[in-house]
Amino acid sequence: MTLRLQPVQVGTGSFDVDGQLVFDDDLLAAVLVRLSEVHEDLAGMWFLEAGFGLVGTAHRPTFAELDAAQTWIGQRLAHEA
């Protein structure tokens, strides 16, 4: 498994537009969005806007940095093997 990030602008309907598409090889696994200052203490953190397959979850976590998000996504995807 190789995770690859691609910067993207996400139309969330709020001020949170800076995002990253997360691919597992060539398959889209998740969409991450950087939280804006509207979220006060969470500003700058990364939010799981959408997860697909094994990355999908009702509880969508936030991450302090992209590396932590990638680790979490990789762990979810590892359960497939």
C-alpha positions in Angstrom: 0.0 0.0 0.0 1.3 3.4 -1.0 -0.6 6.5 0.1 -0.4 9.5 -2.1 -1.7 13.0 -1.4 -3.1 15.5 -3.9 -3.9 19.1 -2.9 -7.5 20.2 -3.8 -10.0 22.9 -3.0 -13.1 21.3 -1.4 -16.6 22.9 -1.7 -17.7 22.2 1.9 -20.1 25.1 2.1 -18.0 26.7 4.8 -14.7 28.5 5.2 -12.9 25.1 5.2 -11.7 24.7 1.6 -8.1 23.6 1.7 -8.0 19.9 1.3 -6.1 16.8 0.3 -7.3 13.8 -1.7 -5.7 10.6 -0.3 -5.2 7.8 -2.7 -4.3 4.2 -1.9 -2.3 3.4 -5.1 -4.9 4.6 -7.7 -8.0 4.4 -5.5 -9.5 7.4 -3.7 -9.5 6.4 0.0 -10.3 9.7 1.7 -10.8 13.5 1.5 -9.1 15.6 4.2 -10.0 19.2 4.9 -7.9 21.7 6.9 -10.1 23.4 9.5 -10.3 27.2 9.4 -10.1 29.7 12.2 -13.9 29.5 12.5 -13.2 26.3 14.5 -11.0 28.2 17.1 -8.9 25.6 19.0 -9.1 23.1 16.1 -7.9 25.6 13.5 -5.2 24.2 11.3 -6.0 20.6 12.1 -7.1 18.1 9.4 -10.6 16.7 9.4 -11.7 13.5 7.7 -14.4 15.0 5.4 -15.0 11.7 3.7 -13.6 8.2 3.9 -14.3 5.4 1.5 -14.4 1.7 2.0 -12.4 0.7 5.1 -11.7 4.4 5.8 -15.4 5.3 6.1 -16.6 5.8 9.6 -19.5 7.5 11.4 -17.0 9.2 13.8 -14.9 11.4 11.5 -11.7 12.3 13.4 -9.4 15.3 13.3 -5.6 15.1 13.1 -2.9 17.6 14.2 -0.9 17.0 11.1 -1.1 15.2 7.7 1.3 12.5 8.9 -1.0 11.5 11.7 -3.9 11.4 9.2 -1.9 9.2 6.8 -1.0 6.8 9.6 -4.6 6.5 10.7 -5.8 5.9 7.2 -3.0 3.4 6.6 -4.0 1.5 9.7 -7.6 1.3 8.5 -6.6 0.1 5.1 -4.2 -2.5 6.6 -7.3 -4.4 8.0 -8.1 -5.3 4.4 -5.1 -7.5 4.1 
